[in-house]
């Protein structure tokens, strides 16, 4: 649980000024969705 929060915090604080590439933004979206799914599965168990 702590690892999920730490990774999520790291992504939220990520500087996206130079990252206007669609692939970078799409990968960040996939990471956020996978972290949300992991959080859901951890809380369900």
N, C-alpha and C positions, 0 to 999 in steps of 0.2 A: 504494500500500500504506500509506503514511504517512497519507494522508487518511482512509482507512477506519479506521485505528486511532484517529485523532484524533476522528472523529465518534462512534465507538463509546465512547470514553472520556467524551466529553461527555454522552452519553445515560446512561451508567452513573452518573455523578456528578450527574445531574439531580435536583433536589429535588421529590419527588412528594407532599409533605404536603398541599397544597391541590388536588391533581389526582386527585379520586376519580371524575371523570367517565369513563364507559365509553368514550367516543369517544377521549379522550386516551390511555387505556391501550391501546386497540386500535391506535391509530396508532403508538404506541411499539413494540408488538409487530410491526407490519408493517415498521417501519423496521429493527428488529433482524433480522428474517428477510431483508430485502433486503440488509443489510450482510453477513450470513453468506453469502448467495448471491454477492455481489460478491467476497468474500474467496475463496470456493471457485473462482470463475472466474479470478481473478488468479493463484492458486496453480497452477491446472491448465495455464495457458498458459506 
